[in-house]
């Protein structure tokens, strides 16, 4: 067992600090906007962002400070300061300062949203 000194400690205990940590990570090496293989159709990517290689972004604006994990689809939407966990779909929405769990469907939502796994937010 060995301890190691850390240059930075980032708290992730509540949504606001989780998003602040995400911003810090994207600013310090996790931005992959220039190298991702994510499918981007008629969309704007505003770095820094992290896009999984199998993500699909269509008719959308993603970033800054957005994470779109594996298997996600973003359709006709805007994501800013948002973490979209695996296998989720966002369409016709404008999300900011949001944490979206795995296997979630968000449709027609505008604003900040924190939603857990296997849920829907459909308006």
N, C-alpha and C positions, 0 to 999 in steps of 0.2 A: 504494500500500500504506500503510495507516494502522493504527497500534496503538491500542488503547483500554484504559483501566484498568477492571478488573472489581471490583465491590464484594465479590463472593463467588467463591471457587473451590471447586467440588465435584468430588471424585475419583469415577470410576465404574469403576475398574480391577478390582475384585473384587466378588463378589455383595453382601457386607455394605455396602460403600461405595456401590454402585449403589443399593441399597435406601434407604440413608441420604439419598442425593441425591434420590431419588424423594420421600421424606418432606418434605424441605426444599422441593422444587418445589410439592408439593401444599399445603403450609402458606403458600406465598408467591405464590399467584395461579393455580395450575393446577387447583384444585378446581372442578369444574363440576356438582356434585351438585344444585344448585338450578335448573340450566338445561338439563340433558341431555334428549334425546329418546329415550334408551335405553328399550326395552320392559321394564317392571318389573311382574312379576306375583307377588303374595303374597310380597314380598321386603322386606328392610330394608336401607337404604343408610346407612352410618355414615361421615359426612364426616371428613376430606377424602378424596375419591376423584376419579378421572377416568373417565368412562364414555363410550365412543364412542356417537354417536347411533344407530347401527344395532345396538348390542349388545343381547342378550336376557338378562335376569336373571329366573329363575323359581324360586320356593320356596327362596330363598337369602338369605344375609347377606353383603353386600359392604362391606368397609372395617372400620376406617379404614385409610388409606394403601394403597388398592388402585387399580390401573389396569387397565381392561378395554378393549382396543383394538378396532378395527373388525372386524366380522364374527364376534365372539366370542359364545359362549353359556355361561352359568353356570346349571346346573340342579341343584337340591337340594344346594347346596354352601355353604361358608363360605370367604371369601377375606379375609385380613388381611395387610397388609404384603406384597402380592403384585403383580407385574407380569405380566399376561396379554397376550402379543403377539397380533397379528392372526390371525383365522380359527382360533382355538383353542377347544376345548370342554372344560369341566370339569363332571363330574357326580358326584354322591354322594361328594364329597370335602370335606376340611377342610384348607385350605392356609394356611400362614403363612410369612413370610420366604422367599418363593419367586420364582423367575424362570422363566417358562414361555415357550418360544419360539413361533414362528409355526407354524400348522397342526399343533398338538399336541392329542392327546386324553388327558385325565387322568380316570380313573374309579376310585372307591373308594380314593383315597389319603388318608392322614392324616399331616400333618407338613409339614416343609420340603422343597421339591423344586426343583432347578435342572436344567432339561432343555432341550435345543436344539431347533431347528426339525425339523419332519417326524418326530416321535417319538410313541410311546405309552407311558403309564404306567398300566397297567390291572391292578387286583388282583382 
